[in-house]
Amino acid sequence: MMDGFAIGAETLRNVGGASASAAEEEVKSVRKLSYAVPCSSGFRDSVLEMAADREVNVGDLARSIMLTLPPDEIRAASDPGEPEESDRETVVLKSGPSAGKPWRRKPRLQVRLPAGHDVVDIRKALGIALDLHRGDREVRLESTAAPDWSDIVHEMEEKVARLQVTIATLAFEPLANGVRTREEAMHVLGFVPNSRPDAKMIKARYRMMAAIHHPDSEFGDHARMSQLNQAMSLLRSAAI
């Protein structure tokens, strides 16, 4: 039992050691680098102010955009760009033969991110973050299961076309000689033969059909609208 326990313990130590080594390798593979991202002093100051306002560091801002947007979207974004020739900052060198001497250099942002990123892409990501912060840009998150807007528009256009055909098929045919009798007026308004609707029903039917056939509507028809008006004029003259 003691020997068995000793072997088991040794096995666990070996497994634990292997796991630790694998974990260490994984940590090394995502080791962060400090990128010097040249930019205008105005852009740098705005990004630093945004980071302070959000209580995060500049690397967090860049990473949030890189995790949210596809790489192609970031590459296609406008580049805030390099600083102008006149836009330089003075720093004092801290090491080397020139330690203690002033040196004029391009303004920059120090951004800690995993290895493998392009400096221009980092600058573009920070530009997107700054636009979002200012309200000059918005990101809309949609489910990949949701239909594409172009598909929705196409489907609605097809429905409207089918509805137009349906209305044209079911609507009355304009009378060749116009509306001359009460029976013809009732026909134009869609009432069955020999029906005797009251004035309220007739006016309600007219409003409904006028909304459909008015030339300014999506399903409008000038001839039908003209005969609807004829029908109402005849019925009014006959005191409905």
N, C-alpha and C positions, 0 to 999 in steps of 0.2 A: 504493500500500500504506500509506503514511504517512497519507494523507488518510482512507482507510478505517478505519485504526486509531483515528485521532482521533475520527471520527464514532462508532465503536463505544464508545470510552471515555466520550464525552459522553452517549451513550444509557444506559450503565450508571450514570453519575452521576445522571441524571434518574430512572431506575428506583429506584436506591438512595434518592434523596431522597424519592420518593413513598412507598416502603415505610417509611422512617423517619417520615414525617408520619403515615401510617396507624397505625403502632405508637404514636406519641405520643398520637394521638387515643384509641386504645384504652386506654392507660394512664390518660389523663384521665378516661375514662368509668367506670373502676373505682377512681377516687381514693378513698382512705379518709377517713372523718370520725371525729372523736372524739366519741362519744356520752356524755353525762352521764346515767347511769342511776340515779335515786333509789331507795334501798332502805334497809332497816334496817341499823344498824351491825353487828349480829350476822351478817346475811346477807353484807354486804360483807366482813367479816373472814374468814368461812368460805370465800368464793369466792377471796379473795386467798391464803389458806392453801393451798387446793386447787391454785391456779395455781403457787404456789411448789413444792408437793410434786411436781407433774407437770413442772416446769421449762418452763412455757409462760406466755404472757401471757393476760389475761382475754379478749381478742378471739379468741385461738385456741380457748378453751373454748366460747365462744358459737358460733363458726364451725363447730366440729366437730359440734355438735348440729344446726345449720341445714343442714349438708351431709348428715347421716345421716337425719333425720326429715323427713317431708313438712310443709310450712308449716301445714296444717290441724291436724296432731297437736300442733305447738308452740302454736298459738293455743288449742287445747282444754285445754292443761295448766293447772294451778292457778298463779295469779300470786303470787309471794312477797310482792308488795305494797309500797306506799309505807311509809316509816317513820312511827311514831307521832309525835304532836305533841311529846312530851317527848324524842324521840330526835333530837338535833341535835348537830352537831360545830362546833367553833370553829376558824376559819382566819384567817390574817392576810393581808389584801389586799396584793397586790404591785404594783399599778399604779392609776392614776386618782387623783382628788382625795382618796380615802380610803386611799391607800396607807399601809401600816403599821398600820392599825387592825384590831382583831379583828372577825370577822363570824360569826354563828351561822347555819348552813345545814343543809339535809337531808344526811344521809350519802349518798354516791354512789359509783358505780364508773365510771371512765373506760374506755370500750371503743372501740377503733379497729376499724371495719368499713367496708365500702363504703357509699356513700350509698344511701338508700332503705329502710332498716330502721326498724321501729317500736320505740320504747324499751320498751314493755311486752313485745313479743315477745322482745327481747333479754334482758330480765329473766327471762322464762319459760324461755328456752333455758338460761340460767345456773342456774336452779332445777333443771331436768332434769339438767344436768351434775353438780350438787351431789348430787342423789339417787343418780345412778349411782355417784359417787365413794364415797358412804356405804353403798352396797349396798341402798338403799331402793327401787330401781327397776332393771329390766333391759331391755335391748333385744335382741330375737331377730331375727336376720337370716335370711330365708327366700328361696329362689329363687322368682322369679315363675312359673317353670315348674312348681313344686310344686303339687299339688292343694290346694284349700281344706280345712281341717279339717272343716267342716260336710259337705263332699262325702264325705270319708272315713268320717265317722260314719254318714251316710245309707247309704253302700254296705255298711258292716258290718251295719247294722240289716237291710238287705234280705237279706244272706247268712244271717243268723241266722234270719230268717223262713222262708227257703227250706229251711234245715236242719231247722227244726221240722216243716215239712210233710213232708219226706222221712222223718224218723224216725217221725212218726205214721203214714205210709203203709206203711212197711216193718215196723213193730213188730207183735207178735202181738195179736190181738183177745182181750181177757179172756174166759175160758170162762164160759158162763152159770151153770153149777153148781159152779164152783170146780175146784180141782185134786184129783182123786180117785184117779188111777192113775199108775203110773210113766210110761206112754206120754204122758199129759197133762203130766206134769212135764217130760219131755224136750221136748215141743212148746213149753211156756212158755219154757224156757231156750234154745230156738232150735236144738235138735239135730234132724237128719233122722230119719224113722221107722226103727225097728229098730237105731238106732245104739247102741253100747255104750261111751261115753266113760268113762275112769277117774275116780276121785274128784278128782284134781288138775285135770283138764280141766273138770269140772262146777263146782268152786269158782271157777276162773278165769272161766268164763262168767257165773256168778252175779255176781261182783264187777263185771264189765264192764257187765252189763245193769242192775245196781242203780245204778251211777254215772249211767246215762242216765235211768232211770225213777224215781229217788227224787224224791218231791214237792218237795224243797228245791232240786233242780237246775233248770236253765233249761228243760229239756225234760221235766220230771217228770210222772208220771201215777200217781195214788194207786191206781187199780184194778190197773194192771199191776204196781206194786211189791208190792201185797198178794198177787198170785198168784205172783210170784217167791218170796216168803217161804213161801207154801204149798208150792210145788214143792220147795224145799230142805228144808222140814220133813218132807215125805213121803219124800224120798230118804234123809234121815238116819235116819228111823225104820226104813227098809228097809235100813239099813247101806249105802246107795248101791250 
